Amino acid sequence: MKIISDSQIILTRYSGNTRIITGIGLLDKLDIFIDSKNKPSNILLLSDVNTFELFGTQTEKSLNNLHVPVVKSIIPPGEKSKNLQSLAEIILPFLKKGLSHNSMLIALGGGVVCDLGGFIASILLRGIRSVYIPTTLLAQIDAAIGGKTGVNYVTPNNVMYKNMIGTFHQPEMVISDVNTLVTLPERELRSGLGEMVKYYVGWGHPTIKQLSSTSTQGVEREKVAGIISLCQKIKITVIKNDPFEIEGSRQQLNLGHTIGHAIESAAAGKLTHGEAVAVGLSAAVKISDRLSFINSSKARNITATISSLGLPVNVKNLNINEVLRAMAFDKKCGTFVLIRDIGKLIIGKRVDNVIVRNVLEEICL
Ligand SMILES: NC(=O)c1ccc[n+]([C@@H]2O[C@H](COP(=O)([O-])OP(=O)(O)OC[C@H]3O[C@@H](n4cnc5c(N)ncnc54)[C@H](O)[C@@H]3O)[C@@H](O)[C@H]2O)c1
């Protein structure tokens, strides 16, 4: 086992603290981290079928060293599990096998499992302890950090209201083991790059070289762990100042998400979260260019960088009205995060509907 980074976010006294550990070979040693806190009465292990098949045995073996009962709820993989309607079935095993205020929910999986697990931990008995073990690049650099939890609401005719139901609930720990990323399908790795490139555009890090090296197979795991830790620290710095998105500075993290979420909803499963964010990011670049916040050649360079990482900058066969409808319901709707330059963002900008529609017409081919 090698720990590359181990830090503590101290948020406000109302939101709890989170220890964030990133390294190599951590999955075999979970008991060391969890035992250092007071031992839970039992563990509620939430995972999806894919992740559990890959890492379930290893995780359970390591948790068994704690000598506390482990109750499992294993969900189908993907965004479709992260919806309000599935919740009753998902929490049933936890209710049946006994819950206490000292139960600990462990979410083992990607952003879907972390968002859902965090939400469940925040509502069971009005809030129990939670630990995230993110196993996708996207979850390690983004979804597992910051305490936003939530589920989607999907109507019977398949309209998705993304992340419309959720809470702020900080996990006690986030344990990212870079070894888990080895099994990640190429498309999921790229999806993580969609959020990573957001950090590059908004904060200037990771560098393009680091971004490109993360997308290459066979890169030294220590290097990847360092880049993941760097992204986590950017997010931590932002949320420390505005843990509940009240002051406004946390809005910076929504860069690419205003249109990205709407595109993800309208695409109804055809795009991964990171792909939708990449398209949303290139939309934000185009809007910034049209409003003359950024000069056109810089705007083109950013779009070219996104594209060079193998990420989409436009999307085919998407109904613009569907995207606009999804934006109208999204909580981030109304204001945009725009770009002056790499590392220079403008938050809370209202943008004329005509400009938004024109940009969508360019992006939705
Ligand atoms: N809470 C937040 O702040 C926040 C931030 C960003 C994204 N999110 C949410 O995160 C979700 C997307 O997360 P995601 O991209 O991780 O998707 P995901 O959780 O659906 O995982 C993607 C796929 O990879 C599989 N998988 C997971 N780990 C694996 C591994 N190590 N090897 C092989 N396969 C593996 C999963 O089973 C799934 O099929 C979205 O719902 C998004 O809204 C939340």
The ligand as an SDF file (V2000), in Angstrom:
LIG
                    3D

 44 48  0  0  0  0  0  0  0  0999 V2000
  -21.8950   14.7670   -6.3760 N   0  0  0  0  0  0  0  0  0  0  0  0
  -21.1290   15.4170   -7.2030 C   0  0  0  0  0  0  0  0  0  0  0  0
  -20.5320   16.4370   -6.8570 O   0  0  0  0  0  0  0  0  0  0  0  0
  -20.9650   14.9110   -8.6130 C   0  0  0  0  0  0  0  0  0  0  0  0
  -19.9870   15.4720   -9.4360 C   0  0  0  0  0  0  0  0  0  0  0  0
  -19.8230   14.9430  -10.7140 C   0  0  0  0  0  0  0  0  0  0  0  0
  -20.6080   13.8880  -11.1410 C   0  0  0  0  0  0  0  0  0  0  0  0
  -21.5560   13.3750  -10.3170 N   0  0  0  0  0  0  0  0  0  0  0  0
  -22.4120   12.2540  -10.7570 C   0  0  0  0  0  0  0  0  0  0  0  0
  -21.5860   11.1290  -11.0110 O   0  0  0  0  0  0  0  0  0  0  0  0
  -22.2890   10.2750  -11.9070 C   0  0  0  0  0  0  0  0  0  0  0  0
  -21.3300    9.7460  -12.9570 C   0  0  0  0  0  0  0  0  0  0  0  0
  -20.3370    8.9960  -12.3260 O   0  0  0  0  0  0  0  0  0  0  0  0
  -19.4570    7.9310  -13.1290 P   0  0  0  0  0  0  0  0  0  0  0  0
  -19.0070    8.5370  -14.3860 O   0  0  0  0  0  0  0  0  0  0  0  0
  -18.4800    7.3870  -12.1970 O   0  0  0  0  0  0  0  0  0  0  0  0
  -20.5370    6.8520  -13.6000 O   0  0  0  0  0  0  0  0  0  0  0  0
  -20.9890    5.4330  -12.9940 P   0  0  0  0  0  0  0  0  0  0  0  0
  -21.0250    5.4560  -11.5390 O   0  0  0  0  0  0  0  0  0  0  0  0
  -22.2430    5.0950  -13.7150 O   0  0  0  0  0  0  0  0  0  0  0  0
  -19.8310    4.4510  -13.4760 O   0  0  0  0  0  0  0  0  0  0  0  0
  -19.6260    4.2430  -14.8470 C   0  0  0  0  0  0  0  0  0  0  0  0
  -19.5680    2.7500  -15.1890 C   0  0  0  0  0  0  0  0  0  0  0  0
  -18.3070    2.2300  -14.7740 O   0  0  0  0  0  0  0  0  0  0  0  0
  -18.5020    1.0360  -14.0100 C   0  0  0  0  0  0  0  0  0  0  0  0
  -17.3760    0.9780  -13.0970 N   0  0  0  0  0  0  0  0  0  0  0  0
  -17.2020    1.6410  -11.9310 C   0  0  0  0  0  0  0  0  0  0  0  0
  -15.9630    1.4390  -11.4620 N   0  0  0  0  0  0  0  0  0  0  0  0
  -15.3360    0.6000  -12.3360 C   0  0  0  0  0  0  0  0  0  0  0  0
  -14.0380    0.0480  -12.4270 C   0  0  0  0  0  0  0  0  0  0  0  0
  -13.1030    0.3690  -11.5430 N   0  0  0  0  0  0  0  0  0  0  0  0
  -13.7580   -0.7640  -13.4680 N   0  0  0  0  0  0  0  0  0  0  0  0
  -14.6890   -1.0300  -14.4150 C   0  0  0  0  0  0  0  0  0  0  0  0
  -15.9230   -0.5240  -14.4080 N   0  0  0  0  0  0  0  0  0  0  0  0
  -16.2390    0.2970  -13.3790 C   0  0  0  0  0  0  0  0  0  0  0  0
  -19.8510    1.2030  -13.3900 C   0  0  0  0  0  0  0  0  0  0  0  0
  -20.4220   -0.0370  -13.0560 O   0  0  0  0  0  0  0  0  0  0  0  0
  -20.6230    1.8960  -14.5080 C   0  0  0  0  0  0  0  0  0  0  0  0
  -21.0870    0.9440  -15.4320 O   0  0  0  0  0  0  0  0  0  0  0  0
  -23.4260   11.0770  -12.5000 C   0  0  0  0  0  0  0  0  0  0  0  0
  -24.6290   10.6360  -11.9600 O   0  0  0  0  0  0  0  0  0  0  0  0
  -23.1260   12.4920  -12.0560 C   0  0  0  0  0  0  0  0  0  0  0  0
  -24.2890   13.2630  -11.8900 O   0  0  0  0  0  0  0  0  0  0  0  0
  -21.7380   13.8670   -9.0680 C   0  0  0  0  0  0  0  0  0  0  0  0
  1  2  1  0
  2  3  2  0
  2  4  1  0
  4  5  1  0
  4 44  2  0
  5  6  2  0
  6  7  1  0
  7  8  2  0
  8  9  1  0
  8 44  1  0
  9 10  1  0
  9 42  1  0
 10 11  1  0
 11 12  1  0
 11 40  1  0
 12 13  1  0
 13 14  1  0
 14 15  2  0
 14 16  1  0
 14 17  1  0
 17 18  1  0
 18 19  2  0
 18 20  1  0
 18 21  1  0
 21 22  1  0
 22 23  1  0
 23 24  1  0
 23 38  1  0
 24 25  1  0
 25 26  1  0
 25 36  1  0
 26 27  1  0
 26 35  1  0
 27 28  2  0
 28 29  1  0
 29 30  1  0
 29 35  2  0
 30 31  1  0
 30 32  2  0
 32 33  1  0
 33 34  2  0
 34 35  1  0
 36 37  1  0
 36 38  1  0
 38 39  1  0
 40 41  1  0
 40 42  1  0
 42 43  1  0
M  CHG  2   8   1  16  -1
M  END
$$$$
